[in-house]
């Protein structure tokens, strides 16, 4: 089965803020609206992390592993609309019918995509298929929590117990992978407001690479790869990064190899 590892980056949906915050003046700037949304969330929950339906998708990155190739990229381009990004994501599912792999995709990425799919009038019948039109999806589909057509590694490793959840950055670092590099989710709005879309997409690509490498270790752990196959899979990622020869991917590879040397 093709493997499609994905990660999204989001910003406050300031248009939603204008609609849903009755005390907000609609002529305020996007930054002012976003700050009002953060302030309200701090008052409600004690933190700034906005509810899923108030998150707007600005980047989706993926690692795609097919029978003969592996690659990493960000969907669309820097000027793509949210609707274009989400459409491309679900079109990829239709085309490759892969196993989706994520870190906390059940808790964050997919619920956000659900809400944003509604808002952007996206059609994604294969994603929602549960066997009515395709029998192969009856017992293994994308939306049932305990089916591996979507494998949320964090959810599984935590035994579906929220109190056992762990951040990708920490687990990747423990396994000697690069972890976070130069940015975090908390800085995405700041970079978006400054027009640094490429930096967001680059960051998302390094996150999805970490996820894929953790997934490979998980496949070794559960016996779907032996040690030799695992090492070959990691070498294939290194070769891919060398061939793509992009600065942020070069830095990822350099950090990874330095971590391995220190072991």
N, C-alpha and C positions, 0 to 999 in steps of 0.2 A: 504494500500500500504506500502511496505517496505520503510524505510527511510535510505538513505545512505549519511551521511554528510562527506565531504572530504576537505582536505587541502594539498597543496604541498609545498615542500621546494626546492629551486633551487640554483645553483652556476653558475658562468660564464662558458660557453662552450668554454674552451681554445682551443679545436681542431678547432672550428669555427673561433676563433680569429686568429689562424695561417693561416687559409685559406683566411680570409676576410680583414685582416689588411696588406696591401702591404708593409708597412714600417717595419713590425715586422720580426725579424730574427727567423726562425723556430726552431733554436737550443736553444732558451731561455727556462728557466724553466716554469712550469705551473704558479707559482706565478708571475713571470715576465710578462708572457703573460696576466694574469688576470689584473695586474696593468696597462699594456698598454691599455687594453680594458676600464678600469675605467677612465683612463686619457683622452682617446678619447671622452668618453661619457660626462665627465665634460666639455670638450671644446665645445661639440655640444649642450648640454642641461643644463649645470650648475649644474648637479648632477650626481651621479654614477649609478643610477638605469638603468640597461641594457635593451635594447629592448627585447621583448618577445622571438624572434627567437634566441637570444644569451643566453638564460637561459637553463640550463641542470637540469633535475629533479633528485634529490638525495633522496627524501623521499616523500611518499604519505601516509597519515594517515587517518583513517576513524572511524566514529561511525556508526554502523549498528544497526538499530532498526527493528526487525521483530515482528510478532504477539506475540511471546512468549519469546523474548530474546533481550538484548541490550549488545553490547560489543564495546570496543575501541581497536584498534591495528594499527600497521604500516604494510603496504603490503610488502611481500617478507622478506628479512633479510638484515643484514648489508653489505653483500657481493653481493647483487643483482645488476645486471646491470640496467641501465635506461630502456632498452627495456623490461626487466622482470617486472619492476615496472609498466610501462605503460600497458603492456599486462594484468597484473593482474587486473588493474583498469577496463579496458574495459571488461574483462572476468566476473568481478563482476556484471557489468551492464547486461550482457547477462544472468547471472544466476538468479539474483534477480529482474530484471526489476524495480528498486526502483525509488522513487523520489530522485533526487540528491539535496542536500542542500549545499550551500556554502556562504561564505562572500567574495564578490568581485570575485566570480568564473567567471562571465561573462567578467570582466575586466582584469583578470590576469590568474587564474589557467587553465581555459579551453583553451584560446588562446595558452598558453604555451604547453599544452598537444596536441593541434592540430599540431603545428609545430614539436614537438618532435615525434609525431606519424608518420608524414611524413618521418622524418629523420631515424627513427628506423624501417620503413616498417611494421607498425602495421595495422591490419585489425580490424575495429570496425563497422560492418554494422548496428547493432541495435542502436548504438549511433546516427548515421546519418539518421536513418529511419524517414520518414515523411509521411508514409501512403501508399506508393506504394506496400509494401509487408506485412504490418501489419496495418490494418485499425485503430487500437486503437491509433496509433501514428499520425494520420492525423491532429487531432485538439489539440494534447497535446504531444509534443516531446521535446527532450533534447536541441535542438539548436535554437528554436524560443524564442526570448527574453521574450515575455509576456505569455509563457506557464509555468505552475508550475511543470511540470515533472523535470525541473531544477529550483529550487527556490533559487535565489541569494538574500539573505535577505537584504544586503546592498543596492543593486540596487532598490529593492522594497521600502524600508524605505526612500530612497532618492528621491522617485517618479521619478526615471530614470533621475535625474538631477545631473551631475557630481559635481556641486558646492555644493551640499548637502551631498556628500559622507562623511562617518565617518570611522575612524579606528576601527577594531574589539576590540582592547585592551581598548579603551576609553569607548565604549558602554558596553562591558562586565563589566568593573569596575563600571560604573554608575548603573548597575543592580545588583551589589554586587557579581558578579562572580569573579574568580581570575584574569583574564586578563593575561598579559605577565608574565612569570615566568622564570627568569634567562637567557633568551636569546632573541634575536630579529632576524628578517630576515637579518639585516645588519651584523650579526655575523656568519651567516651560512658558508660563504666561509672560514673564519678564522678557524672555528671548523673543517670543512672538510679537509682543508690543514693540520691540526694537527692530522687527523685520528680519530676525535671524532664523528663518525657516529651515535653512540648510543645517544649522547646528542642531535643531530639534530632530530632524530626520536622521542625521548622523548618530545622535544619542540613542534614538529609538533602534537603530540598526545594531548598535553594540549591546543594547539590552536583549534584543531577540537572539543575538549570538550567544550571550550568556545562557539564555533559556535553552537553546538547542544543546549546548554543551552539558548542562545539567540533565537534560533529557537523555543524552547518550549515557551518562553515568547511571541514570535510573534504569535504562535498558540493560546495562551490565548487571545492576543490582538484582533485577527480577529475572535474569537468565535469558533474555532475548538476544543478548550479545555475549560472546565469550570475550576474554581479555584481549586476544589477538584482534578480533573484529572491532572491539571498542577502540583499540589503539589505531587501527587502520581508519576508522571513522574520524577520529581526531586529526589524523594526518591529512585526511581529505579536506577538512575544514582549513587547516593551515595552508595547504596548496591553493585552495580557492581564494583565501585572503591575499596570498602572494600574487596570484594572477590578476586579481582586481586592482591591486596596487593603488588604493585610495588612502589618503593621509590618516583618516580616523580608523580605518581597518588595519593599516600598518601599525598604528599605535596600539591597537587592541592585540595584534599578534605579538608585538614586542613585549607588552606587559605579560601576556600569557607565558611566553617562553622564559622571561625573567623569573616569573613565579615558579616555573618548573625547575629551573636551575637552582633555586634556593632550597628546594626540598631536600 
